Amino acid sequence: MIQIADYYSPIVGEFEQLVLLALLRLGNGAYGASILRELRERTGREIAIGALYMTLGRLEAKKMICSYTGEPTPQRGGRRRKHYLMDTAGQQALGRAYRTLRSMSEGFEQQLARM
């Protein structure tokens, strides 16, 4: 069933959905390398780090996620790590994408599981 928030949340592409799902799974504060590792492990795809950072930048421009820079650590040679947080718009867009996929695949679960 379509909800009112669905009309106001932007549509996200497949890779954007995967990145948002990785953020949801890892929790707010995830950083690029952990997101990349999660995506590679769960999808079995070889994902370029540049594609991930371009997508993170696009999601941030759409106000679906935001980022902050952490404190420098000795393990990183004094460099800072950029962390990402899912914003309300990202949660709404991800929920909309999930509900749409469920609605469109309703009745085809067994058939799709065999594909």
C-alpha positions as CSV (number, residue, x, y, z in Angstrom):
1,M,0.0,0.0,0.0
2,I,1.4,3.4,-1.0
3,Q,1.9,5.8,1.9
4,I,1.7,9.6,1.9
5,A,5.5,9.9,2.5
6,D,6.0,7.9,-0.7
7,Y,4.8,10.8,-2.8
8,Y,7.5,13.1,-1.3
9,S,10.5,10.8,-1.1
10,P,12.8,10.8,-4.1
11,I,13.3,7.7,-6.2
12,V,16.7,6.0,-5.9
13,G,18.5,3.7,-8.3
14,E,19.5,0.2,-7.7
15,F,23.1,1.0,-6.6
16,E,21.9,3.8,-4.4
17,Q,19.5,1.4,-2.8
18,L,22.3,-1.1,-2.1
19,V,24.4,1.7,-0.6
20,L,21.5,2.8,1.7
21,L,20.9,-0.8,2.7
22,A,24.6,-1.2,3.6
23,L,24.4,2.0,5.7
24,L,21.3,0.6,7.4
25,R,23.0,-2.7,8.1
26,L,26.3,-1.2,9.3
27,G,24.6,1.5,11.3
28,N,25.2,5.2,11.2
29,G,28.8,6.2,11.3
30,A,30.0,3.7,8.7
31,Y,32.9,4.7,6.6
32,G,33.8,4.1,2.9
33,A,35.9,1.0,3.3
34,S,33.4,-0.8,5.5
35,I,30.5,0.1,3.2
36,L,32.5,-1.2,0.2
37,R,33.3,-4.4,2.0
38,E,29.7,-4.9,2.9
39,L,28.5,-4.4,-0.6
40,R,31.1,-6.7,-2.1
41,E,30.4,-9.5,0.4
42,R,26.6,-9.3,0.1
43,T,26.2,-8.7,-3.6
44,G,29.2,-10.8,-4.9
45,R,30.0,-7.9,-7.2
46,E,33.4,-6.3,-7.7
47,I,32.6,-2.7,-7.0
48,A,35.0,0.2,-7.8
49,I,35.8,2.4,-4.8
50,G,35.3,5.4,-7.1
51,A,31.7,4.3,-8.0
52,L,30.9,4.0,-4.2
53,Y,32.3,7.5,-3.4
54,M,30.4,9.0,-6.4
55,T,27.2,7.4,-5.2
56,L,27.8,8.6,-1.6
57,G,28.4,12.1,-2.9
58,R,25.2,11.9,-5.0
59,L,23.2,10.7,-2.0
60,E,24.6,13.5,0.1
61,A,23.7,16.0,-2.6
62,K,20.1,14.6,-2.5
63,K,20.2,15.1,1.3
64,M,19.6,11.4,1.9
65,I,22.8,11.0,3.8
66,C,25.2,13.3,5.6
67,S,28.8,12.9,6.6
68,Y,31.2,14.0,9.2
69,T,35.0,13.7,9.5
70,G,36.3,11.7,12.5
71,E,39.3,12.3,14.6
72,P,42.8,11.3,13.2
73,T,44.1,8.0,14.3
74,P,47.6,6.6,14.5
75,Q,46.5,3.5,12.6
76,R,45.7,5.7,9.6
77,G,48.9,7.7,9.9
78,G,47.1,10.6,11.5
79,R,44.5,10.9,8.7
80,R,40.9,11.4,9.4
81,R,38.1,9.0,8.3
82,K,34.8,10.3,6.7
83,H,31.7,8.7,8.3
84,Y,28.2,8.6,6.8
85,L,24.8,8.8,8.4
86,M,21.5,8.1,6.8
87,D,19.1,11.0,6.9
88,T,15.3,11.0,7.0
89,A,15.0,11.4,3.3
90,G,17.3,8.4,2.8
91,Q,15.1,6.3,5.1
92,Q,12.0,7.4,3.3
93,A,13.4,6.7,-0.1
94,L,14.7,3.3,1.0
95,G,11.3,2.4,2.5
96,R,9.6,3.5,-0.7
97,A,11.9,1.4,-2.9
98,Y,11.3,-1.6,-0.6
99,R,7.5,-1.3,-0.6
100,T,7.5,-0.8,-4.4
101,L,9.5,-3.9,-5.0
102,R,7.4,-6.0,-2.6
103,S,4.2,-4.7,-4.2
104,M,5.5,-5.4,-7.8
105,S,6.7,-8.9,-6.9
106,E,3.7,-10.0,-4.9
107,G,2.5,-13.4,-6.1
108,F,5.8,-14.1,-7.8
109,E,8.0,-15.0,-4.7
110,Q,8.4,-18.7,-5.5
111,Q,9.0,-18.1,-9.2
112,L,11.5,-15.4,-8.5
113,A,13.3,-17.6,-5.9
114,R,13.9,-20.2,-8.7
115,M,15.5,-17.7,-11.1
